[in-house]
Each structure stands twice: as C-alpha cells, then as structure tokens.
Amino acid sequence: KPDILHAFRIPFEGMLAGFVANNIPVIISTWGNDFTLHAPATRRMGALTRQALTRTTALLSDTQVDVHRAAEWGFDAAKPSLVVPGNGGINLAEMQQACTGVVKSEPFRVINPRGLRSYVHSDTFFKAIPLVVKEIPDVQFSCTSMRGQPEAENWVRMLGIEKNVTLLPLLSQQELWREFARSQVSVSVSSHDGTPNTLLEAMATGCLPICGDLPSIREWITPAENGLLIDPRDPAQLADSILRALRDPQFMQTAAQKNLQIIQARAEIESIRQAIADFYKLVFSKGIQ
C-alpha cells in the first residue's frame, strides 16, 4: 500500500503500473525512446502505452517534447507534469573534485560515451574517423564500453584506424567524468533520445557536444552556440563538425562557458532534488483526482 507508485519508464514498468489499483497515485517517467521507438513498435505496445498514460496521476519527463507526446498517447495535460533531467541532476562539486588535475588532451581527443546501442549510429561515428584523421592525423578517439565488442573491433580493423582509436571498457562514473574532462569533443549521434546523462556530463566538463539533431537535444543545444547538431546518418557531416570544433578553440571555450551556466541553472542536483520533492508532495496532495 504505497503512498505513491513511481514507474521510471513506460516499457515496461509504466505498463505494469497501468494495472495498479485506482486508489494509489501513480507517477510515470518517460525517456527518449518511449514514444518514438517503443510505443509505435507494435499495436500491443501502443495499446499498453496508452493505457499506462491514461491511468497515470502525474508525469515526470526528461524533455518538454515528451510531455507533448504523452498527451497524444492519452495523458491528460491538465494533470501535473514536471520536466527535469532523468539522472536526478548533476553534482558539480563531486564532478569537479573527481576531475581535479585533469587537463584537455594534446593531441586532440574525441570521446564517444554511448557504447553500442541500436538507436546510436556507431557506423556513422566510425566512418567519420578516417575523414577527420586525414585532416588531423594525430587526433585520438575514445570509445567507452566497446572493448571486446566484435562490432566495434570490426569497424576499427576494416577502416584501418587502430592508431587513432582506443576501445575502452565499461568505466566507473568518476572515470567517465575524467575522460570527458580530458576530451575536447563528445560525439553522440542518435536517432532517438531524451536528455542523455552523457550530454549533461559533457556540458558540465567543458567537452563540446556533437549530437544527432533531435527536438529533445535542441532543448539543451543551440547549434553553433553551445554545440553542434547533425544528421545522425551522415559521416561526412559528422567529420566536418568535429573538424570545425577542433579548429576553433575560441568556439569551444565560449561553448564550454555557456554550457556550465546552463548546467548550473537547469541541472544542478540540489535544485533538481527539491523540484522532485515538491512534485511528490503535489501529487500526494492531489491523490488520484
């Protein structure tokens, strides 16, 4: 008999919450793939998504665009909703302490922090590397959670980029922060996304984000101001964007300053925690009205 039930995503916790007794307030969180990838996948997935959102008392999302999409899938827009980062916010003090003494790498370093995912275009990323290396031969690429992965190893071998690519294992949170801190550019070319944790971490550590051009990402990145957005299926465009960034240190420095200000204003952990606590109180006070 919980006071509130909070399902942290629609597939499948939120779908299960759609069957919960009506006397329990239900909050459902959404993530970047819930409406663009999972809900339309099959008729059954769509029906369960609609049932979950019709049942929910309140909605917590990591993007404003998903609040609008939720209304198209059955959520009553008059009910409470809150948009905050899905990771609960960025602990800048902890991150800065973990990165003490880390400086931006020479030669240039580009990090891909997303690993291998079906909606993140690893083929685009790897195909862009030889185009960048042709112009900046000593640039280095770090790829997290790809060590021992046949797909990544095959791309590196097939493209002959062994000298420029390091396939890293799964990193601890602190290790990942330090990898961001020593890199100039972070690449995340996805075709489905909400607000990736790695985007906020890159912004917080002065690492210029280059991302797939998605509505959710535009809630954080203004192209050519604090990052670059591209067609996630275009290796040449990605290579041009990486080269543009690496050749313009003033742009990267200005973007880093803007991104730190954005994180402080919109994603700092204490303010996010307070916003979520206030949201729980609001939902509990309203019950299942």
C-alpha positions as CSV (number, residue, x, y, z in Angstrom):
1,K,0.0,0.0,0.0
2,P,2.5,2.7,-1.1
3,D,1.6,6.4,-0.8
4,I,2.8,6.9,-4.4
5,L,4.0,4.5,-7.1
6,H,6.6,5.8,-9.4
7,A,7.4,3.9,-12.6
8,F,10.7,5.2,-14.0
9,R,9.9,4.5,-17.7
10,I,6.9,3.3,-19.7
11,P,8.3,0.0,-21.1
12,F,7.7,-2.0,-19.0
13,E,7.4,-0.6,-15.5
14,G,4.9,2.0,-16.6
15,M,2.8,-0.5,-18.5
16,L,2.6,-2.6,-15.3
17,A,1.6,0.4,-13.3
18,G,-1.3,0.8,-15.7
19,F,-2.9,-2.1,-13.9
20,V,-2.4,-0.8,-10.4
21,A,-5.5,-0.2,-8.2
22,N,-7.1,3.2,-8.7
23,N,-6.7,4.3,-5.1
24,I,-2.9,4.6,-5.5
25,P,-1.4,7.7,-7.1
26,V,0.9,6.8,-10.0
27,I,3.7,8.8,-11.4
28,I,5.2,7.7,-14.7
29,S,8.6,8.9,-16.0
30,T,9.3,9.0,-19.8
31,W,12.6,8.5,-21.5
32,G,13.7,9.4,-25.0
33,N,12.7,6.2,-26.7
34,D,9.2,5.7,-25.2
35,F,7.2,7.5,-27.8
36,T,9.4,7.5,-30.9
37,L,10.7,3.9,-30.7
38,H,8.8,1.6,-28.3
39,A,5.1,2.8,-28.4
40,P,4.8,2.7,-32.2
41,A,6.7,-0.6,-32.5
42,T,3.6,-2.9,-32.3
43,R,-0.1,-2.5,-31.8
44,R,0.1,-4.1,-28.4
45,M,2.9,-1.8,-27.3
46,G,0.9,1.2,-28.4
47,A,-2.2,0.0,-26.5
48,L,-0.2,-0.6,-23.3
49,T,1.4,2.8,-23.6
50,R,-2.0,4.5,-24.0
51,Q,-3.4,2.5,-21.0
52,A,-0.5,3.5,-18.8
53,L,-0.7,7.2,-19.6
54,T,-4.5,7.2,-19.2
55,R,-4.1,5.7,-15.8
56,T,-1.2,7.8,-14.5
57,T,-1.8,10.6,-12.0
58,A,1.2,12.7,-13.0
59,L,4.0,12.7,-15.5
60,L,7.7,13.3,-14.9
61,S,9.8,13.6,-18.1
62,D,13.4,14.5,-19.0
63,T,12.2,16.6,-22.0
64,Q,9.4,19.0,-22.7
65,V,8.7,17.4,-26.1
66,D,7.8,14.1,-24.4
67,V,5.2,15.9,-22.3
68,H,3.5,17.0,-25.5
69,R,3.9,13.5,-27.0
70,A,2.4,12.0,-23.8
71,A,-0.8,14.0,-24.4
72,E,-1.0,12.4,-27.9
73,W,-0.8,9.0,-26.2
74,G,-3.5,9.5,-23.7
75,F,-2.1,11.6,-20.8
76,D,-4.4,14.3,-19.6
77,A,-2.5,17.6,-20.0
78,A,-4.4,19.1,-17.1
79,K,-2.7,16.6,-14.7
80,P,0.6,17.6,-13.0
81,S,3.8,17.2,-15.0
82,L,7.5,18.1,-14.4
83,V,10.5,18.3,-16.7
84,V,13.8,17.5,-15.1
85,P,16.9,15.5,-16.1
86,G,16.3,11.8,-15.7
87,N,19.5,11.3,-13.8
88,G,18.3,13.5,-10.9
89,G,20.7,16.3,-11.8
90,I,24.5,17.0,-12.0
91,N,26.5,17.1,-8.8
92,L,29.0,19.7,-10.0
93,A,31.1,19.7,-6.8
94,E,31.6,15.9,-6.9
95,M,32.4,16.0,-10.6
96,Q,34.9,18.8,-10.3
97,Q,36.6,17.1,-7.4
98,A,36.9,13.9,-9.5
99,C,38.4,15.8,-12.4
100,T,41.0,17.7,-10.3
101,G,44.3,17.9,-12.2
102,V,42.8,16.6,-15.5
103,V,43.6,18.9,-18.5
104,K,42.4,18.8,-22.1
105,S,44.5,16.3,-24.0
106,E,47.2,17.1,-26.6
107,P,46.8,15.8,-29.2
108,F,43.1,16.4,-29.5
109,R,40.8,13.7,-28.0
110,V,37.2,12.9,-29.1
111,I,35.0,10.7,-26.9
112,N,32.0,8.6,-27.8
113,P,30.4,7.8,-24.5
114,R,27.3,5.9,-25.7
115,G,28.6,2.4,-26.2
116,L,26.8,0.2,-28.8
117,R,23.1,0.9,-28.9
118,S,20.6,0.2,-31.7
119,Y,19.5,3.9,-31.9
120,V,23.0,5.4,-31.7
121,H,24.7,5.3,-35.1
122,S,28.1,3.7,-34.4
123,D,28.5,3.2,-38.2
124,T,28.3,7.0,-38.7
125,F,30.8,7.6,-35.9
126,F,33.4,5.1,-37.1
127,K,33.1,6.1,-40.8
128,A,33.7,9.7,-39.8
129,I,37.0,8.9,-38.1
130,P,39.2,8.4,-41.3
131,L,37.8,11.7,-42.7
132,V,39.0,13.5,-39.5
133,V,42.3,11.7,-39.4
134,K,43.0,12.7,-42.9
135,E,43.0,16.4,-41.8
136,I,44.3,16.0,-38.3
137,P,46.5,12.8,-38.3
138,D,47.2,12.6,-34.5
139,V,43.6,13.1,-33.2
140,Q,42.6,10.3,-30.8
141,F,39.1,8.8,-30.4
142,S,38.0,7.1,-27.1
143,C,35.0,4.8,-27.2
144,T,33.5,3.7,-23.9
145,S,32.0,0.3,-23.2
146,M,33.3,-1.0,-26.6
147,R,36.4,-3.1,-25.6
148,G,35.9,-6.7,-26.6
149,Q,32.8,-5.8,-28.7
150,P,33.1,-7.5,-32.1
151,E,31.1,-4.8,-33.9
152,A,33.4,-2.1,-32.7
153,E,36.6,-4.1,-33.3
154,N,35.5,-4.9,-36.8
155,W,34.9,-1.3,-37.7
156,V,38.4,-0.3,-36.4
157,R,40.1,-3.1,-38.3
158,M,38.1,-2.6,-41.5
159,L,38.8,1.2,-41.6
160,G,42.4,0.8,-40.6
161,I,42.1,3.3,-37.7
162,E,43.8,1.3,-35.0
163,K,46.4,4.1,-34.2
164,N,43.7,6.6,-33.6
165,V,41.0,4.7,-31.7
166,T,41.0,3.3,-28.1
167,L,38.2,1.0,-27.3
168,L,37.6,1.4,-23.5
169,P,35.8,-1.0,-21.1
170,L,32.8,0.0,-19.0
171,L,34.0,2.9,-16.9
172,S,33.1,3.9,-13.4
173,Q,31.2,7.2,-13.1
174,Q,34.4,9.0,-11.9
175,E,36.5,7.5,-14.7
176,L,33.9,8.6,-17.3
177,W,33.9,12.2,-15.9
178,R,37.7,12.3,-16.2
179,E,37.5,11.0,-19.8
180,F,35.1,13.9,-20.6
181,A,37.4,16.4,-18.8
182,R,40.4,15.4,-21.0
183,S,38.4,15.4,-24.2
184,Q,37.6,18.4,-26.4
185,V,34.6,16.9,-28.2
186,S,31.8,14.4,-27.2
187,V,30.0,12.6,-30.1
188,S,26.5,11.2,-29.6
189,V,24.8,10.7,-32.9
190,S,21.5,9.1,-32.0
191,S,18.1,8.9,-33.9
192,H,16.1,8.5,-30.6
193,D,16.9,10.3,-27.4
194,G,15.6,12.2,-24.4
195,T,18.2,14.1,-22.4
196,P,21.2,11.7,-22.2
197,N,23.1,11.7,-19.0
198,T,26.3,11.8,-21.1
199,L,25.1,15.1,-22.8
200,L,24.8,16.8,-19.4
201,E,28.1,15.4,-18.2
202,A,29.9,16.6,-21.4
203,M,28.4,20.0,-21.0
204,A,29.5,20.1,-17.3
205,T,33.1,19.2,-18.1
206,G,33.7,21.6,-20.9
207,C,33.5,19.0,-23.6
208,L,31.8,20.2,-26.8
209,P,28.7,18.1,-27.6
210,I,28.1,17.0,-31.2
211,C,24.7,15.2,-31.3
212,G,22.0,14.0,-33.6
213,D,19.6,16.7,-34.5
214,L,16.5,15.9,-32.4
215,P,13.9,18.0,-30.7
216,S,14.8,16.8,-27.3
217,I,18.5,17.7,-27.8
218,R,17.6,21.2,-29.1
219,E,16.1,21.8,-25.6
220,W,19.8,21.9,-24.4
221,I,21.9,22.7,-27.5
222,T,21.6,25.7,-29.8
223,P,23.6,24.9,-32.9
224,A,26.8,26.8,-33.3
225,E,26.4,28.4,-29.9
226,N,27.0,25.7,-27.3
227,G,27.3,22.6,-29.5
228,L,26.7,21.2,-33.0
229,L,23.8,19.1,-34.3
230,I,23.9,16.8,-37.4
231,D,22.1,14.2,-39.3
232,P,23.0,11.1,-37.3
233,R,23.3,9.0,-40.5
234,D,25.8,11.3,-42.3
235,P,29.5,10.5,-41.6
236,A,30.8,13.4,-43.7
237,Q,28.7,15.9,-41.8
238,L,29.9,14.5,-38.5
239,A,33.5,14.7,-39.6
240,D,33.1,18.3,-40.8
241,S,31.6,19.1,-37.4
242,I,34.4,17.5,-35.4
243,L,37.0,19.4,-37.6
244,R,35.1,22.6,-37.2
245,A,35.2,22.3,-33.4
246,L,38.8,21.3,-33.2
247,R,39.9,24.1,-35.5
248,D,38.1,26.7,-33.5
249,P,39.3,26.8,-29.9
250,Q,37.5,30.1,-29.2
251,F,34.2,28.5,-30.1
252,M,34.9,25.5,-27.9
253,Q,35.9,27.8,-25.0
254,T,32.8,30.0,-25.4
255,A,30.5,27.0,-25.7
256,A,32.1,25.5,-22.5
257,Q,31.3,28.6,-20.5
258,K,27.7,28.7,-21.8
259,N,27.2,25.0,-21.1
260,L,28.4,25.3,-17.5
261,Q,26.0,28.2,-16.9
262,I,23.2,26.0,-18.4
263,I,24.0,23.1,-16.1
264,Q,24.2,25.4,-13.1
265,A,20.8,26.9,-13.9
266,R,18.8,23.9,-15.1
267,A,20.5,20.7,-14.0
268,E,22.3,21.3,-10.6
269,I,21.5,18.4,-8.3
270,E,20.2,20.2,-5.3
271,S,17.6,22.3,-7.2
272,I,16.5,19.2,-9.1
273,R,16.1,17.2,-5.9
274,Q,14.0,20.0,-4.4
275,A,11.8,20.2,-7.6
276,I,11.2,16.4,-7.5
277,A,10.4,16.5,-3.7
278,D,7.9,19.3,-4.3
279,F,6.4,17.4,-7.2
280,Y,5.8,14.3,-5.0
281,K,4.1,16.5,-2.4
282,L,1.9,18.0,-5.0
283,V,0.9,14.6,-6.4
284,F,0.3,13.2,-3.0
285,S,-1.9,16.1,-2.0
286,K,-4.0,15.7,-5.2
287,G,-4.3,12.0,-4.8
288,I,-5.8,10.4,-7.9
289,Q,-8.1,13.3,-8.9
